[in-house]
């Protein structure tokens, strides 16, 4: 069972990361899917996406849930039938879930230099402390993207902009944490964010402060 890592940021919150090594067939045959999920996975054209989707169901089982326990609201934000909050992510051969009593968000991304080209689309304030010549520039950009994606999932508000509304306070990669803000509709919301690197990937999650 390729449960890659379990993290417990606090007594009410758990993160589980899965390394997807199984074939599509092995995953498909090992999980329960409700009819809507079955239709969705069979309609996917990419086997990579299918395996990511199915591995998330394996993670649900690792938490003691099944696909029946997972519901999405009108904005596409997932939640669990027992009232707990959940956030989901997958990228290439990794997937992750965070479950908490509080509102949370999570994201995984592969570290790739092409993120440097699109940095201006999701960064504004952060350019003040980033140095493009630094060897960790791509890793920092990836961490910022993951943090902002986590905030986006957590806030679940149409019209929220990574660049305009989400701010990540200066950080060092070795610290594995920083504070982030959502400044939206004349209100400011503060979040504790954590990130980690493994096998060329970055994972970040955000918690209400």
N, CA, C and O of each residue as an XYZ file, in Angstrom:
836
protein
N       0.855     -1.195      0.000
C       0.000      0.000      0.000
C       0.888      1.242      0.000
O       1.589      1.501      0.979
N       0.865      2.016     -1.096
C       1.798      3.138     -1.220
C       1.357      4.417     -0.521
O       1.380      5.487     -1.130
N       0.954      4.330      0.747
C       0.712      5.531      1.531
C       2.082      6.130      1.822
O       2.861      5.571      2.594
N       2.366      7.262      1.202
C       3.719      7.811      1.181
C       4.079      8.547      2.467
O       5.192      8.422      2.976
N       3.128      9.313      2.984
C       3.429     10.125      4.167
C       2.139     10.518      4.869
O       1.120     10.771      4.225
N       2.194     10.565      6.196
C       1.090     11.076      7.003
C       1.617     12.195      7.884
O       2.652     12.046      8.535
N       0.905     13.314      7.904
C       1.301     14.490      8.681
C       0.115     14.907      9.537
O      -1.026     14.910      9.073
N       0.387     15.256     10.776
C      -0.669     15.729     11.668
C      -0.301     17.121     12.184
O       0.353     17.247     13.219
N      -0.721     18.164     11.463
C      -0.385     19.539     11.858
C      -0.911     19.914     13.243
O      -0.284     20.691     13.963
N      -2.061     19.360     13.606
C      -2.625     19.559     14.945
C      -3.556     18.391     15.233
O      -3.733     17.506     14.396
N      -4.149     18.394     16.420
C      -4.953     17.246     16.845
C      -6.247     17.093     16.048
O      -6.878     16.038     16.104
N      -6.654     18.127     15.309
C      -7.896     18.064     14.534
C      -7.668     17.892     13.030
O      -8.622     17.830     12.254
N      -6.395     17.814     12.627
C      -6.085     17.864     11.196
C      -5.077     16.784     10.816
O      -4.083     16.576     11.513
N      -5.344     16.093      9.697
C      -4.424     15.074      9.200
C      -4.264     15.205      7.690
O      -5.233     15.408      6.959
N      -3.021     15.085      7.246
C      -2.686     15.059      5.820
C      -2.171     13.666      5.477
O      -1.340     13.114      6.198
N      -2.661     13.102      4.386
C      -2.127     11.837      3.885
C      -1.747     11.999      2.418
O      -2.522     12.523      1.618
N      -0.539     11.541      2.074
C      -0.018     11.636      0.711
C       0.168     10.223      0.162
O       0.691      9.342      0.845
N      -0.262     10.024     -1.065
C      -0.209      8.718     -1.719
C       0.731      8.786     -2.918
O       0.627      9.705     -3.731
N       1.634      7.841     -3.038
C       2.456      7.719     -4.238
C       1.797      6.691     -5.147
O       1.638      5.529     -4.775
N       1.415      7.136     -6.345
C       0.626      6.293     -7.237
C       1.557      5.378     -8.036
O       2.163      5.792     -9.025
N       1.654      4.146     -7.589
C       2.475      3.154     -8.285
C       1.620      2.077     -8.947
O       2.116      1.325     -9.786
N       0.346      1.996     -8.581
C      -0.531      0.962     -9.108
C      -0.968      1.279    -10.546
O      -0.949      2.432    -10.975
N      -1.351      0.260    -11.256
C      -1.936      0.442    -12.575
C      -3.371      0.934    -12.429
O      -3.965      0.849    -11.354
N      -3.913      1.447    -13.519
C      -5.315      1.873    -13.516
C      -6.229      0.713    -13.132
O      -7.152      0.881    -12.335
N      -5.972     -0.458    -13.699
C      -6.816     -1.629    -13.443
C      -6.785     -2.023    -11.967
O      -7.823     -2.298    -11.365
N      -5.590     -2.046    -11.397
C      -5.474     -2.424     -9.983
C      -6.228     -1.443     -9.093
O      -6.910     -1.851     -8.152
N      -6.107     -0.167     -9.383
C      -6.817      0.840     -8.595
C      -8.331      0.717     -8.794
O      -9.100      0.751     -7.833
N      -8.738      0.576    -10.042
C     -10.164      0.505    -10.368
C     -10.848     -0.664     -9.664
O     -11.974     -0.547     -9.181
N     -10.145     -1.792     -9.618
C     -10.734     -2.992     -9.029
C     -10.706     -2.998     -7.500
O     -11.334     -3.849     -6.870
N      -9.980     -2.053     -6.907
C      -9.799     -2.087     -5.453
C     -10.614     -1.046     -4.694
O     -10.575     -1.013     -3.464
N     -11.358     -0.187     -5.414
C     -12.119      0.856     -4.725
C     -13.596      0.804     -5.103
O     -13.965      0.344     -6.184
N     -14.435      1.291     -4.179
C     -15.860      1.462     -4.458
C     -16.065      2.836     -5.089
O     -15.489      3.826     -4.638
N     -16.894      2.889     -6.142
C     -17.250      4.152     -6.776
C     -18.762      4.267     -6.870
O     -19.433      3.352     -7.346
N     -19.297      5.394     -6.415
C     -20.718      5.637     -6.619
C     -20.950      5.920     -8.118
O     -19.996      6.236     -8.829
N     -22.176      5.815     -8.600
C     -22.435      5.929    -10.046
C     -21.876      7.198    -10.691
O     -21.320      7.135    -11.787
N     -22.016      8.338    -10.032
C     -21.521      9.591    -10.618
C     -20.003      9.583    -10.746
O     -19.464     10.114    -11.716
N     -19.309      8.989     -9.781
C     -17.852      8.905     -9.840
C     -17.404      7.921    -10.911
O     -16.412      8.151    -11.603
N     -18.141      6.825    -11.044
C     -17.826      5.839    -12.080
C     -17.952      6.468    -13.463
O     -17.094      6.277    -14.325
N     -19.022      7.213    -13.660
C     -19.215      7.895    -14.945
C     -18.093      8.889    -15.212
O     -17.610      9.026    -16.336
N     -17.697      9.568    -14.163
C     -16.644     10.580    -14.311
C     -15.299      9.953    -14.672
O     -14.619     10.428    -15.581
N     -14.913      8.888    -13.967
C     -13.602      8.297    -14.222
C     -13.561      7.603    -15.581
O     -12.532      7.624    -16.256
N     -14.656      6.998    -15.981
C     -14.690      6.339    -17.293
C     -14.657      7.353    -18.435
O     -14.258      7.028    -19.553
N     -15.077      8.577    -18.145
C     -15.072      9.625    -19.166
C     -13.751     10.355    -19.311
O     -13.588     11.177    -20.213
N     -12.813     10.062    -18.433
C     -11.507     10.729    -18.502
C     -10.668     10.148    -19.628
O     -10.587      8.928    -19.776
N     -10.044     11.006    -20.419
C      -9.238     10.556    -21.554
C      -7.813     10.203    -21.147
O      -7.135      9.447    -21.842
N      -7.362     10.746    -20.031
C      -5.987     10.517    -19.585
C      -5.950      9.460    -18.490
O      -6.636      9.585    -17.476
N      -5.148      8.420    -18.698
C      -5.005      7.402    -17.661
C      -4.342      7.986    -16.421
O      -4.608      7.540    -15.304
N      -3.479      8.984    -16.613
C      -2.836      9.637    -15.469
C      -3.887     10.272    -14.568
O      -3.813     10.160    -13.344
N      -4.869     10.941    -15.178
C      -5.946     11.557    -14.402
C      -6.840     10.500    -13.762
O      -7.298     10.673    -12.633
N      -7.086      9.417    -14.476
C      -7.886      8.328    -13.915
C      -7.219      7.749    -12.677
O      -7.876      7.514    -11.663
N      -5.920      7.521    -12.760
C      -5.191      6.952    -11.633
C      -5.162      7.928    -10.465
O      -5.253      7.519     -9.307
N      -5.035      9.217    -10.766
C      -5.081     10.225     -9.710
C      -6.418     10.238     -9.014
O      -6.483     10.289     -7.785
N      -7.488     10.194     -9.788
C      -8.847     10.181     -9.248
C      -9.061      8.959     -8.361
O      -9.603      9.071     -7.262
N      -8.638      7.800     -8.838
C      -8.835      6.565     -8.080
C      -7.955      6.510     -6.836
O      -8.365      5.974     -5.806
N      -6.746      7.062     -6.929
C      -5.869      7.059     -5.750
C      -6.445      7.917     -4.631
O      -6.219      7.636     -3.454
N      -7.189      8.961     -4.991
C      -7.863      9.781     -3.982
C      -8.890      8.933     -3.232
O      -9.090      9.118     -2.032
N      -9.547      7.994     -3.941
C     -10.495      7.098     -3.261
C      -9.765      6.137     -2.332
O     -10.307      5.745     -1.299
N      -8.537      5.753     -2.690
C      -7.730      4.940     -1.784
C      -7.386      5.734     -0.525
O      -7.375      5.188      0.578
N      -7.107      7.026     -0.698
C      -6.811      7.876      0.458
C      -8.037      8.045      1.340
O      -7.924      8.069      2.565
N      -9.207      8.163      0.727
C     -10.436      8.228      1.509
C     -10.562      6.996      2.396
O     -10.923      7.097      3.568
N     -10.258      5.825      1.822
C     -10.310      4.588      2.595
C      -9.301      4.609      3.742
O      -9.573      4.090      4.825
N      -8.134      5.211      3.499
C      -7.111      5.304      4.549
C      -7.600      6.152      5.722
O      -7.131      5.994      6.849
N      -8.549      7.055      5.447
C      -9.164      7.873      6.495
C     -10.390      7.195      7.110
O     -10.955      7.692      8.084
N     -10.796      6.062      6.539
C     -11.986      5.381      7.028
C     -13.260      5.780      6.307
O     -14.357      5.461      6.765
N     -13.127      6.486      5.165
C     -14.292      6.900      4.385
C     -14.383      6.079      3.099
O     -13.471      5.325      2.761
N     -15.501      6.241      2.391
C     -15.641      5.702      1.045
C     -16.075      6.839      0.128
O     -16.322      7.959      0.575
N     -16.161      6.531     -1.149
C     -16.586      7.526     -2.133
C     -17.979      8.070     -1.814
O     -18.285      9.211     -2.159
N     -18.816      7.281     -1.169
C     -20.166      7.733     -0.808
C     -20.139      8.887      0.186
O     -21.077      9.682      0.248
N     -19.061      8.976      0.964
C     -18.973     10.007      2.005
C     -18.532     11.359      1.465
O     -18.578     12.359      2.181
N     -18.108     11.397      0.212
C     -17.571     12.619     -0.390
C     -18.639     13.299     -1.239
O     -19.215     12.687     -2.138
N     -18.896     14.577     -0.943
C     -19.923     15.351     -1.647
C     -19.302     16.679     -2.076
O     -18.378     17.180     -1.436
N     -19.822     17.241     -3.170
C     -19.352     18.541     -3.656
C     -20.491     19.548     -3.620
O     -21.630     19.218     -3.951
N     -20.179     20.791     -3.213
C     -21.222     21.820     -3.190
C     -21.315     22.508     -4.556
O     -20.655     22.100     -5.512
N     -22.137     23.547     -4.635
C     -22.398     24.192     -5.927
C     -21.163     24.869     -6.510
O     -21.104     25.099     -7.718
N     -20.175     25.193     -5.678
C     -18.927     25.791     -6.159
C     -17.852     24.752     -6.454
O     -16.724     25.096     -6.809
N     -18.210     23.473     -6.305
C     -17.243     22.422     -6.576
C     -16.324     22.106     -5.414
O     -15.354     21.363     -5.567
N     -16.627     22.672     -4.239
C     -15.795     22.406     -3.071
C     -16.250     21.105     -2.407
O     -17.439     20.924     -2.143
N     -15.299     20.196     -2.136
C     -15.692     18.925     -1.517
C     -15.918     19.066     -0.017
O     -15.318     19.920      0.636
N     -16.771     18.234      0.509
C     -16.925     18.118      1.957
C     -17.366     16.700      2.280
O     -17.741     15.943      1.384
N     -17.324     16.340      3.550
C     -17.641     14.988      3.980
C     -18.989     14.946      4.691
O     -19.391     15.918      5.332
N     -19.672     13.835      4.578
C     -21.015     13.708      5.143
C     -21.043     13.894      6.653
O     -22.051     14.331      7.209
N     -19.917     13.558      7.329
C     -19.911     13.688      8.788
C     -19.627     15.104      9.262
O     -19.529     15.356     10.463
N     -19.493     16.036      8.309
C     -19.303     17.441      8.665
C     -17.857     17.900      8.679
O     -17.590     19.095      8.810
N     -16.926     16.978      8.548
C     -15.515     17.374      8.526
C     -15.179     18.029      7.185
O     -15.804     17.763      6.158
N     -14.167     18.896      7.239
C     -13.701     19.569      6.031
C     -12.639     18.722      5.350
O     -11.859     18.030      6.005
N     -12.621     18.790      4.010
C     -11.660     18.006      3.242
C     -11.181     18.828      2.053
O     -11.937     19.619      1.489
N      -9.926     18.634      1.681
C      -9.396     19.205      0.454
C      -8.568     18.130     -0.237
O      -7.941     17.299      0.420
N      -8.568     18.152     -1.565
C      -8.018     17.065     -2.375
C      -7.094     17.627     -3.442
O      -7.334     18.710     -3.976
N      -6.033     16.884     -3.752
C      -5.140     17.287     -4.841
C      -4.436     16.072     -5.417
O      -4.217     15.080     -4.722
N      -4.083     16.159     -6.696
C      -3.176     15.152     -7.269
C      -2.399     15.766     -8.433
O      -2.907     16.619     -9.160
N      -1.167     15.314     -8.588
C      -0.272     15.798     -9.639
C       0.646     14.666    -10.055
O       1.428     14.159     -9.251
N       0.546     14.271    -11.322
C       1.354     13.177    -11.848
C       1.192     11.931    -10.976
O       0.104     11.357    -10.924
N       2.258     11.502    -10.289
C       2.170     10.241     -9.540
C       2.039     10.440     -8.029
O       2.409      9.563     -7.248
N       1.510     11.600     -7.623
C       1.223     11.824     -6.209
C      -0.181     12.396     -6.042
O      -0.654     13.173     -6.871
N      -0.831     12.000     -4.964
C      -2.111     12.593     -4.589
C      -2.098     12.825     -3.084
O      -1.290     12.236     -2.366
N      -2.993     13.683     -2.610
C      -3.039     13.982     -1.178
C      -4.429     14.440     -0.783
O      -5.181     14.998     -1.582
N      -4.741     14.185      0.472
C      -5.989     14.649      1.086
C      -5.640     15.247      2.443
O      -4.779     14.732      3.157
N      -6.314     16.334      2.789
C      -6.257     16.869      4.142
C      -7.674     16.869      4.698
O      -8.606     17.320      4.032
N      -7.834     16.369      5.907
C      -9.138     16.318      6.587
C      -8.993     17.025      7.930
O      -8.013     16.822      8.646
N      -9.974     17.853      8.263
C      -9.864     18.644      9.492
C     -11.243     19.044     10.003
O     -12.230     19.019      9.267
N     -11.285     19.413     11.278
C     -12.486     20.024     11.843
C     -12.617     21.473     11.374
O     -13.701     22.053     11.434
N     -11.505     22.057     10.907
C     -11.489     23.447     10.460
C     -11.437     23.511      8.931
O     -11.214     22.501      8.265
N     -11.644     24.700      8.394
C     -11.575     24.899      6.948
C     -10.106     24.831      6.515
O      -9.242     25.455      7.131
N      -9.833     24.069      5.449
C      -8.459     23.827      5.026
C      -8.376     23.747      3.493
O      -9.390     23.652      2.802
N      -7.132     23.790      2.985
C      -6.896     23.615      1.554
C      -5.540     22.978      1.346
O      -4.645     23.149      2.174
N      -5.366     22.234      0.240
C      -4.102     21.553     -0.036
C      -3.839     21.528     -1.536
O      -4.770     21.534     -2.342
N      -2.553     21.499     -1.901
C      -2.180     21.381     -3.310
C      -0.821     20.717     -3.437
O       0.060     20.922     -2.602
N      -0.652     19.920     -4.488
C       0.637     19.342     -4.861
C       0.948     19.759     -6.291
O       0.068     19.745     -7.151
N       2.198     20.130     -6.545
C       2.634     20.454     -7.901
C       4.034     19.903     -8.139
O       4.855     19.851     -7.223
N       4.297     19.496     -9.365
C       5.635     19.100     -9.760
C       6.469     20.352     -9.982
O       5.994     21.321    -10.575
N       7.708     20.337     -9.508
C       8.598     21.486     -9.671
C       9.133     21.499    -11.108
O       9.911     20.632    -11.503
N       8.696     22.505    -11.882
C       9.113     22.606    -13.280
C       9.452     24.048    -13.617
O       8.784     24.974    -13.158
N      10.482     24.233    -14.413
C      10.977     25.582    -14.709
C       9.977     26.411    -15.506
O      10.081     27.637    -15.531
N       9.016     25.771    -16.154
C       8.054     26.543    -16.946
C       7.183     27.443    -16.073
O       6.525     28.352    -16.578
N       7.178     27.192    -14.755
C       6.421     28.067    -13.857
C       7.016     29.480    -13.849
O       6.314     30.451    -13.567
N       8.325     29.590    -14.162
C       8.976     30.900    -14.203
C       8.326     31.800    -15.255
O       8.247     33.016    -15.081
N       7.861     31.190    -16.349
C       7.299     31.952    -17.463
C       5.939     32.548    -17.093
O       5.583     33.628    -17.566
N       5.186     31.850    -16.255
C       3.837     32.321    -15.922
C       3.760     32.998    -14.556
O       2.671     33.304    -14.071
N       4.917     33.231    -13.940
C       4.939     33.812    -12.588
C       4.134     35.108    -12.506
O       3.449     35.353    -11.512
N       4.215     35.932    -13.545
C       3.520     37.231    -13.516
C       2.003     37.077    -13.453
O       1.297     38.032    -13.129
N       1.501     35.893    -13.757
C       0.056     35.674    -13.751
C      -0.501     35.401    -12.352
O      -1.691     35.593    -12.099
N       0.377     34.949    -11.442
C      -0.135     34.633    -10.100
C       0.626     35.321     -8.977
O       0.312     35.122     -7.803
N       1.621     36.128     -9.324
C       2.430     36.817     -8.313
C       2.413     38.319     -8.571
O       2.474     38.764     -9.717
N       2.329     39.093     -7.492
C       2.448     40.548     -7.553
C       3.353     41.002     -6.408
O       4.534     41.285     -6.611
N       2.793     41.066     -5.224
C       3.552     41.485     -4.035
C       4.813     40.640     -3.842
O       5.848     41.175     -3.444
N       4.752     39.351     -4.110
C       5.864     38.441     -3.827
C       7.113     38.752     -4.645
O       8.213     38.357     -4.258
N       6.963     39.454     -5.774
C       8.141     39.817     -6.567
C       9.093     40.713     -5.777
O      10.280     40.791     -6.093
N       8.577     41.387     -4.753
C       9.411     42.282     -3.948
C      10.506     41.532     -3.194
O      11.561     42.098     -2.909
N      10.260     40.255     -2.869
C      11.273     39.514     -2.109
C      11.868     38.326     -2.870
O      12.768     37.659     -2.358
N      11.387     38.055     -4.068
C      11.948     36.959     -4.865
C      13.126     37.439     -5.695
O      13.152     38.585     -6.142
N      14.101     36.561     -5.900
C      15.266     36.871     -6.721
C      15.363     35.827     -7.834
O      15.653     34.657     -7.587
N      15.114     36.275     -9.060
C      15.099     35.357    -10.197
C      16.442     34.672    -10.418
O      16.505     33.597    -11.014
N      17.508     35.291     -9.940
C      18.850     34.716    -10.133
C      19.194     33.664     -9.081
O      20.203     32.969     -9.196
N      18.360     33.553     -8.066
C      18.619     32.600     -6.993
C      18.360     31.177     -7.472
O      17.447     30.945     -8.264
N      19.148     30.236     -7.003
C      19.015     28.846     -7.437
C      17.701     28.202     -6.970
O      17.246     27.215     -7.547
N      17.105     28.768     -5.932
C      15.850     28.198     -5.426
C      14.608     28.923     -5.958
O      13.507     28.751     -5.434
N      14.797     29.733     -7.003
C      13.698     30.546     -7.538
C      12.506     29.685     -7.971
O      11.368     29.975     -7.602
N      12.759     28.646     -8.739
C      11.670     27.785     -9.217
C      10.971     27.090     -8.057
O       9.746     26.971     -8.048
N      11.747     26.632     -7.078
C      11.148     25.965     -5.921
C      10.282     26.934     -5.121
O       9.216     26.564     -4.630
N      10.746     28.179     -4.993
C       9.949     29.169     -4.256
C       8.669     29.518     -5.011
O       7.605     29.658     -4.407
N       8.773     29.656     -6.327
C       7.575     29.920     -7.120
C       6.563     28.785     -6.973
O       5.361     29.016     -6.844
N       7.076     27.554     -6.996
C       6.180     26.398     -6.866
C       5.514     26.384     -5.499
O       4.327     26.078     -5.385
N       6.277     26.714     -4.461
C       5.701     26.779     -3.113
C       4.617     27.848     -3.043
O       3.560     27.626     -2.452
N       4.877     29.007     -3.645
C       3.889     30.092     -3.635
C       2.634     29.681     -4.399
O       1.516     29.930     -3.949
N       2.826     29.047     -5.561
C       1.667     28.565     -6.317
C       0.841     27.602     -5.475
O      -0.380     27.732     -5.397
N       1.507     26.634     -4.844
C       0.796     25.636     -4.032
C       0.049     26.289     -2.877
O      -1.086     25.921     -2.575
N       0.685     27.254     -2.239
C       0.031     27.964     -1.133
C      -1.203     28.706     -1.635
O      -2.264     28.646     -1.013
N      -1.063     29.405     -2.760
C      -2.195     30.172     -3.282
C      -3.317     29.259     -3.779
O      -4.497     29.576     -3.631
N      -2.942     28.134     -4.364
C      -3.964     27.170     -4.775
C      -4.694     26.622     -3.549
O      -5.908     26.418     -3.586
N      -3.958     26.387     -2.468
C      -4.575     25.930     -1.219
C      -5.544     26.977     -0.680
O      -6.634     26.640     -0.219
N      -5.151     28.233     -0.737
C      -6.034     29.316     -0.294
C      -7.283     29.392     -1.166
O      -8.391     29.597     -0.669
N      -7.091     29.224     -2.458
C      -8.214     29.280     -3.400
C      -9.232     28.181     -3.084
O     -10.439     28.423     -3.073
N      -8.730     26.982     -2.829
C      -9.613     25.862     -2.499
C     -10.306     26.099     -1.154
O     -11.488     25.799     -0.992
N      -9.565     26.629     -0.215
C     -10.090     26.882      1.128
C     -11.194     27.945      1.093
O     -12.242     27.789      1.719
N     -10.939     29.024      0.350
C     -11.857     30.171      0.345
C     -13.091     29.894     -0.516
O     -14.194     30.340     -0.199
N     -12.890     29.150     -1.614
C     -13.986     28.706     -2.487
C     -14.954     29.835     -2.835
O     -16.167     29.717     -2.655
N     -14.386     30.933     -3.337
C     -15.197     32.098     -3.687
C     -14.958     32.485     -5.138
O     -13.830     32.819     -5.500
N     -15.992     32.450     -5.983
C     -15.812     32.837     -7.390
C     -15.231     34.241     -7.508
O     -15.655     35.155     -6.801
N     -14.267     34.410     -8.398
C     -13.671     35.718     -8.618
C     -12.398     35.971     -7.831
O     -11.744     36.995     -8.026
N     -12.035     35.042     -6.936
C     -10.793     35.207     -6.176
C      -9.597     35.070     -7.124
O      -9.516     34.117     -7.898
N      -8.677     36.027     -7.053
C      -7.503     36.040     -7.922
C      -6.237     35.715     -7.138
O      -5.989     36.290     -6.078
N      -5.438     34.787     -7.667
C      -4.149     34.477     -7.038
C      -3.305     35.737     -6.904
O      -2.735     36.003     -5.845
N      -3.230     36.508     -7.979
C      -2.320     37.656     -8.033
C      -2.848     38.850     -7.243
O      -2.084     39.519     -6.546
N      -4.141     39.118     -7.346
C      -4.700     40.321     -6.732
C      -5.083     40.130     -5.268
O      -4.958     41.063     -4.474
N      -5.540     38.953     -4.903
C      -6.164     38.778     -3.593
C      -5.380     37.907     -2.614
O      -5.671     37.921     -1.418
N      -4.396     37.151     -3.092
C      -3.655     36.221     -2.224
C      -2.211     36.690     -2.057
O      -1.513     36.931     -3.041
N      -1.775     36.817     -0.821
C      -0.424     37.300     -0.532
C       0.311     36.295      0.357
O      -0.226     35.824      1.359
N       1.530     35.983     -0.025
C       2.360     35.054      0.744
C       3.526     35.838      1.349
O       4.315     36.454      0.632
N       3.620     35.805      2.663
C       4.661     36.539      3.387
C       6.030     35.921      3.089
O       6.112     34.709      2.890
N       7.120     36.724      3.053
C       8.464     36.188      2.763
C       8.802     34.969      3.620
O       8.434     34.896      4.792
N       9.506     34.020      3.018
C       9.813     32.764      3.708
C      11.125     32.182      3.192
O      11.611     32.551      2.123
N      11.683     31.267      3.974
C      12.821     30.454      3.547
C      12.319     29.032      3.335
O      11.494     28.543      4.107
N      12.805     28.373      2.309
C      12.344     27.014      2.025
C      12.607     26.066      3.193
O      11.820     25.158      3.460
N      13.710     26.288      3.876
C      14.065     25.382      4.982
C      13.102     25.496      6.159
O      13.032     24.592      6.991
N      12.361     26.597      6.234
C      11.421     26.782      7.348
C      10.136     25.968      7.161
O       9.466     25.628      8.136
N       9.800     25.660      5.913
C       8.631     24.836      5.605
C       7.297     25.428      6.085
O       6.306     24.708      6.217
N       7.279     26.715      6.340
C       6.008     27.343      6.732
C       6.089     28.839      6.526
O       7.177     29.414      6.494
N       4.933     29.469      6.387
C       4.841     30.921      6.328
C       3.391     31.317      6.588
O       2.522     30.463      6.757
N       3.150     32.602      6.617
C       1.793     33.126      6.791
C       1.323     33.658      5.441
O       2.107     34.224      4.680
N       0.057     33.474      5.157
C      -0.518     34.008      3.923
C      -1.820     34.728      4.242
O      -2.483     34.451      5.242
N      -2.161     35.652      3.367
C      -3.371     36.446      3.558
C      -4.250     36.380      2.313
O      -3.752     36.280      1.192
N      -5.538     36.436      2.520
C      -6.483     36.722      1.449
C      -7.073     38.093      1.732
O      -7.705     38.306      2.767
N      -6.865     39.017      0.810
C      -7.391     40.375      0.918
C      -8.473     40.515     -0.148
O      -8.186     40.794     -1.312
N      -9.714     40.318      0.269
C     -10.797     40.215     -0.709
C     -12.029     40.969     -0.218
O     -12.461     40.822      0.925
N     -12.568     41.765     -1.102
C     -13.816     42.488     -0.816
C     -13.703     43.313      0.470
O     -14.614     43.334      1.297
N     -12.554     43.993      0.616
C     -12.287     44.899      1.740
C     -12.164     44.180      3.090
O     -12.296     44.802      4.144
N     -11.912     42.877      3.048
C     -11.683     42.126      4.285
C     -10.405     41.311      4.159
O     -10.099     40.794      3.085
N      -9.657     41.195      5.255
C      -8.412     40.460      5.260
C      -8.559     39.182      6.107
O      -9.106     39.212      7.209
N      -8.068     38.086      5.575
C      -8.151     36.787      6.246
C      -6.744     36.209      6.331
O      -6.038     36.130      5.326
N      -6.339     35.807      7.530
C      -4.981     35.325      7.771
C      -4.962     33.805      7.912
O      -5.843     33.221      8.543
N      -3.933     33.160      7.307
C      -3.836     31.700      7.341
C      -2.404     31.258      7.635
O      -1.440     31.884      7.196
N      -2.293     30.177      8.378
C      -1.009     29.509      8.556
C      -0.835     28.522      7.405
O      -1.734     27.731      7.120
N       0.309     28.568      6.753
C       0.547     27.654      5.634
C       1.832     26.876      5.868
O       2.792     27.385      6.447
N       1.829     25.641      5.407
C       2.983     24.757      5.548
C       3.272     24.114      4.199
O       2.357     23.881      3.410
N       4.530     23.830      3.935
C       4.882     23.205      2.662
C       6.044     22.245      2.866
O       6.828     22.393      3.804
N       6.147     21.267      1.986
C       7.244     20.302      2.032
C       7.582     19.887      0.612
O       6.759     19.987     -0.298
N       8.832     19.411      0.438
C       9.313     18.971     -0.867
C       9.665     17.490     -0.810
O      10.182     17.004      0.197
N       9.384     16.781     -1.892
C       9.747     15.372     -1.980
C       9.761     14.950     -3.453
O       8.832     15.244     -4.206
N      10.804     14.275     -3.837
C      10.931     13.668     -5.169
C      10.583     14.628     -6.305
O       9.943     14.232     -7.279
N      11.007     15.900     -6.183
C      10.763     16.876     -7.229
C       9.370     17.483     -7.213
O       8.964     18.125     -8.181
N       8.634     17.288     -6.126
C       7.296     17.853     -5.970
C       7.268     18.772     -4.741
O       8.100     18.666     -3.840
N       6.283     19.675     -4.739
C       5.998     20.502     -3.577
C       4.542     20.290     -3.168
O       3.649     20.254     -4.014
N       4.320     20.154     -1.888
C       2.959     20.078     -1.343
C       2.803     21.195     -0.321
O       3.680     21.397      0.519
N       1.704     21.914     -0.389
C       1.415     22.956      0.594
C      -0.018     22.814      1.072
O      -0.903     22.392      0.328
N      -0.228     23.175      2.328
C      -1.589     23.188      2.859
C      -1.782     24.426      3.730
O      -0.840     24.930      4.342
N      -3.021     24.901      3.769
C      -3.347     26.130      4.492
C      -4.407     25.836      5.545
O      -5.347     25.075      5.314
N      -4.229     26.459      6.709
C      -5.142     26.297      7.830
C      -5.606     27.665      8.312
O      -4.857     28.640      8.246
N      -6.823     27.736      8.787
C      -7.301     28.994      9.359
C      -6.422     29.371     10.552
O      -6.093     28.528     11.387
N      -6.049     30.641     10.619
C      -5.178     31.127     11.708
C      -5.983     31.280     12.988
O      -5.436     31.676     14.017
